[in-house]
Amino acid sequence: MWRIIRINSIFLCILVLCGCGKTPTPRPYGYYRIELPEPAYVLSSDGKPYRFEQSVYATPRKIVNEGEGEWENLHYTVLNADIHCSYMPVHGNLRELTDDAMEFVYKHVSQARAIPERVYANDEAKVYGVFFTLQGNTASPYQFFLTDSTEHFFRGAAYCNCRPNADSLQPVLEYLEHDIEHMIESFEWR
């Protein structure tokens, strides 16, 4: 009996002495490094009633939606993201189109911490619109609409094709924001 107690005591002492060492240090959660390409742009030209400078890394993908205007996605393979674009001619329904665009933005209000708006106005090109930044873990971090107030209405929304996590996606979101701002600033009606 005493022999078993001695063996257990020696084993316990060895375990305690070996267990002493460096104090464990908690490490922050890390994210993969995302290599972003240098921004470069090309003028879009497909016979549409509008044109703008789009990223050379964005591939246009046309979506057929009969009776609902022209839809197109700009797909960023390198970023795993899309900008969903839609064009609608205005036939006295500008208020309805802007309300619809605002409804799309404010569907994300439950997930967004804040939704700041930036108004764009280019009197020379007759391009007017609003750019929304949806802060937080939202499905669509950027949305915007542009119009000439009489004939044309264009709406866009950015989506990352992954689970929304604003912290890990921050470099991609900043890149998309810069591209969308460039798109809006170079936008013109034909």
N, C-alpha and C positions, 0 to 999 in steps of 0.2 A: 504494500500500500504506500509506504513512505517512498519507495522507489518511483512509483508512478507520479507522486506529488513532486519529487525532485526533477524528474524528466520534464514534467509540465512547467515547472518554475524556470528551468533552464531555457526551455523552448520559448516561454513568454518573455524572458529577458532578452534573448536573441531577437525576437520579433520587435520588441520595443526599441532596441538599439539600432536595428536595421531600418525601422520606420522613421527614425529621426533624419532629417535632411532639410532641404530647402522648403520653405513655406510655399505652397501653391499660389500662383498669381493668376487671377482671372484675366482672360484675354477678351478684347472686344470682338464682336462678330465681324468678319471681313467679307468683302464682295470681290468678285472677279474684276480684274482691270479690263476696261472696254477701250479698245483702240479705235478711235474715231478718224475717219478720213478728213483730209483738208477740204473745206467747202469749195465747190465749183458748181457753176450754173450754166444752163443752156435754155434758150427761148423755146417754150412749148409752141408747137404749130401743128394743129390737126384740123384746121378749118372750123374751129369752134368760134362762137361769138365773143370770145375773150382770149387773152394770152398773158403769160407771165413767165418769169424766169424760174425754172424748177431745178432742183439739184440733179446733177448728172448721176447720182447714186439712187435716184428714185425712178422706178420703172412704171409707166402708166399702164393701168389695167382697166379697160372699159367694161362697164357693167350695163347690161341691157335691162331697162325698166320702162316698158312701154307706157306711154301716157303720163309719165312722171318726170319728164325732162331728161337731161343727160347726166349720168353718174359715172364717176371714174375714181379709182384708187391709185394713189402714188405709193408704190410699195418700195420700201427701203430694205433690201435683203440684208445688207451689212448691219443694220440696226434692229432688224426684226420688228419693224413698225410700218404703219400705213397712215396716209392722210386721205380720208374719205372726202371726196369732192362731189358736189352736185350743183347743177345749173338749172335754173327755172326761168323762163320768160315771164315778165310781169305783165299781167292783163288786168290792171285795176285791183290787184290783190296783194299789193306790197305789204300792207298791214298784216294780212294773214301769213305771208311768208316770213316776215320778221318775228311775229309771235310764235310761229312754229320753230324757228331757229332758237329763240329764247327758251322755249319749252325744252328743247333738246339739252341746252346748257343746264338748266335748273333741275333736270332729272337727276343730276349728280350732286345735288345740294346735301344729301344725307351723308355722303362720303367726303365732300370737300370741306377743308377748314375755312377757306375764303374763296371768293370768285371776283378778283379785280377785273375791271373792264378798261380797255384802251380804245378810244375813238380814233378812227383814221378818216382823213378827208384830203383828197387830192382833187382840187377844183379843176385843174388843167386837164386831167384825164377823166374827170367825172366819176371818180371812184370814192365811195363813202362806205364806211363799215365800222364794225366793232370786233375787237379781238379779246377773247376771254381766256384768262389763265385760271384753271381749276386747281387750287393748291391742295395737296394731300394725296391720299391713295385712291385716285379716281380712275375709272376706265379710260376716260378721254381727258388728258391734261390740258389740251388746247383746242379751242373752237373759235370760229370766226364766221362772219358773213360780210359780203360786199354787195353793193348795188349802185346803180346810177340813178335810182329813185323813179325811173319811168319805164324802162324796158327790160332790164337785166337784174338777176339775183343769183349770187354765187355763195355757197355755203361750204365750209370745210371743218373737219374734225380729225384730230390726231389720235391714233390708238397704238399702243405697244402690244404686240402679240404675246403677252405673258401676264402673269399675275401682277397687278399694280403694286409697286413698292417704290415710293418716291425717293427713298434714300439710295437704293441700289441703282435706280434708273436715272439718277440726277444728271450724269454726263450726256446720256441719250436725250433726255428731255431738254436740256439746254441746247443741244445741237438741233433738235426739231424746232424749238422756239425760234432760233436764229433763221432757219430755213423758211419757216412760215412768215416771219417778219419780212424776209427778202421777197417772198412770193407776193405778199400784200403790197409792198412798196413798188414792185415792178409790174403790178397788175394793170391791165388796160382793156377796154372794150373795143371790139372791132366794128 
